[in-house]
Amino acid sequence: MNASGKSPAQYGGLDLFRIPAALLVVAVHTGPLLTVSSQANYLITDILARLAVPFFLAVSGFFLASGVQKGWRGLRRFCCKVLLLYGISILVYLPLMARNGYFRGCTPLSLAADLVFNGPFYHLWYFPAAVLGAVIVFLLLRRLGERGTLAVCGLLYLVGLLGDSYYGLSAVLAPLSAFYGLLFSCFDYTRNGLFLAPLFLLLGVLLREHPPRLAGRQYCALLCGGLALLMAEGELVAQLGSARHDSMYLALPLCIWPLMRLLCSVKLNSFSAIRTASTAVYVLHPLCIVAVRGGAKALGLLSQDGFLLGSSLLHYLAVATASLLAALPFALWRQRRGRVQSSPPALRARAEIDRSALAHNIGRLTKLLPSGCELMAVVKANAYGHGDVLTARVCMENGVKAFAVATLAEGIRLRRAGIKGEILILGWTPPEQSRTLARWRLTQAVVGPAYARALNDSGCRVKVHLAIDTGMHRLGFSWDGGDSLLTACGLKRLRVTGLFTHLAFSESLAPDAVRHTQEQLGRFRQAAELVTAAGYGPLALHALSSYGLLNYPPQSGMAYARPGIALYGVLSRPDEQVGTPPDLRPVLSLRAKIARIHALSPGDCAGYDGAFAPSSPARVAAVTIGYADGYPRSLSNGRGRVLIRGKFAPVAGLICMDQLLVDVTGIPEAREGDTVTLIGRDGEQVLTAEEVAQAAGTITNELLSRLGERVTRVLIP
Ligand SMILES: *Cc1c(COP(=O)(O)O)cnc(C)c1O
């Protein structure tokens, strides 16, 4: 389970690979095959193991991506975290640094260079590199966009290469060798935050921001190709003898990209404990090298070439085991902390959002669309109470590229959370907000002629869809062009990219309703022809909401369908007939807790006005949800029912603002602390949102969208 707002964590693949990656880093520093075969050792430690650090950087970039969305605050959080770790690591290694005589030849300048570029102890350079790289990527992305940033980071990497594996080549040209002379007076290597880190951090960010384009098999093939190239390149570099250090290869980015894609495609929940463990292995392994050597020396097991019993492999295994053991307490600590944080008792009232049901519904509804027509997920009103950011993220992961909201604030909220693609505001926005609309790249519905003028006059060019009134008489321009529809199209600061209408009768299949709907759709087509004939376009046309989509096969030429309620797997009322039975799954379950149980004798009464007054002995349970949470007060006095331990219990007396009473006389096994299901499944029984809404005298759309802020949204896989 995940707390609401957080992006659903399914990066188990990335997490798992961190352990072998960390062990590869240990290999770089121990040379496990040195005594076996220098050729094999070169292959493992000097070539393959070079994947480890770029991999870690790309993973950091992957998680930095959501920070980049949040702006400076996100960047600062990332940097603070890394710097804290850096600081702790330095403290851990201070004694070793002192013993190695680090502080003897040290000047303020060399100390500064070490802290920023080289790392004061040999593997610690990673941390300042991650921070420096992140700042560079962040600033570049803001100024140059993705392509520009990729170009600059690629260039930096090339400069780094010429100072690393291909250093020998830079000696050929005098200005070049002077340039590198200058660089190396500032730092020891180019594998630092300036040249190595930005490219891989950026790759991580881009991976997060763009869905995969190829199939798993194709990424596999790319990875194999990349690895072969890496081997060949390693061979070439060895032949050239050009390396000053061999951390950077041309083929590395070509390996990291498909590797990350493959690992991301593994749908496993994240393991924060493994993340912590791999970091601990990285930080602590040099300490373990020292400890293993010290121990072996004391026992007389250290051979002359410095290996345990003369075997580099044994030596490596000892160091790797020691590192893993040293990391274990940190992993356990993290595991325990995670468990405490995600334990549900803190949740008084919760709406569980079923991620796979939502994905299923998206798939089902998409199947109904003709080619060229896409889903525009309607996530207004906090996604009908489901949590807008949460819902939009799951939609985005399932290929949805367009969203509709009702207000400006809803649109901005989604953008801040990193939602990409089209976001259309269906409702009225103050026309003087054109600058805000443009800044957040929101598309505004134009609700009528006067509104069009006001929006146009407010100064900033805005992307708009024109609402067409085809008979509902709510919002929009008259379909026949009578009230200056074409004038609006010609306004300079309105960039008209779409035309839409809303159907008033699409819920019903009664002959009259069908006639009305056909008439509305016909009028909409005419309005579209009118605008297109006048030379405006191309236009994205859309008309169908949930019932429109289920009752009227979408026509070709439509760019979107705009389902809301159907996306959430319910219809407005129980047992409704629709043209295409949709096979949808309800996404939301509403649950609360029993806070207290009282036994009542005849003559006792419970709740406001003593409205629950049983005539025989009864048990009444106080449940932690009330009408301020969106559970309708109209369900009082037995009109509503809930599920406890798989059995139905009626609402007792009047529903309060924060609590309600249920009659649990028929459920003697009910206990304080039990979970109460108000919408959803409990064991064999189900309470549908349709049933609850009907009992409350309303429709699911209202019931769900009124679920309050105090209800915690929880994503379940
Ligand atoms: C709310 C809304 C929708 C979605 O309606 P559902 O019936 O929930 O599918 C579509 N279009 C417009 C204009 C809306 O206001």
The ligand as a MOL file (V3000), in Angstrom:
LIG
                    3D

  0  0  0     0  0            999 V3000
M  V30 BEGIN CTAB
M  V30 COUNTS 15 15 0 0 0
M  V30 BEGIN ATOM
M  V30 1 C -18.1780 15.8230 -16.2560 0
M  V30 2 C -18.1190 15.8850 -17.7060 0
M  V30 3 C -17.8010 14.7290 -18.4430 0
M  V30 4 C -17.6830 13.3620 -17.8500 0
M  V30 5 O -18.9940 12.8890 -17.5860 0
M  V30 6 P -19.2920 11.3780 -17.1560 0
M  V30 7 O -20.7540 11.2820 -17.3040 0
M  V30 8 O -18.8420 11.2500 -15.7630 0
M  V30 9 O -18.5650 10.5220 -18.0740 0
M  V30 10 C -17.6440 14.8860 -19.8110 0
M  V30 11 N -17.7990 16.0880 -20.4010 0
M  V30 12 C -18.1480 17.2060 -19.7200 0
M  V30 13 C -18.3090 18.4800 -20.4350 0
M  V30 14 C -18.3350 17.1290 -18.3480 0
M  V30 15 O -18.6880 18.2360 -17.6830 0
M  V30 END ATOM
M  V30 BEGIN BOND
M  V30 1 1 1 2
M  V30 2 1 2 3
M  V30 3 2 2 14
M  V30 4 1 3 4
M  V30 5 2 3 10
M  V30 6 1 4 5
M  V30 7 1 5 6
M  V30 8 2 6 7
M  V30 9 1 6 8
M  V30 10 1 6 9
M  V30 11 1 10 11
M  V30 12 2 11 12
M  V30 13 1 12 13
M  V30 14 1 12 14
M  V30 15 1 14 15
M  V30 END BOND
M  V30 END CTAB
M  END
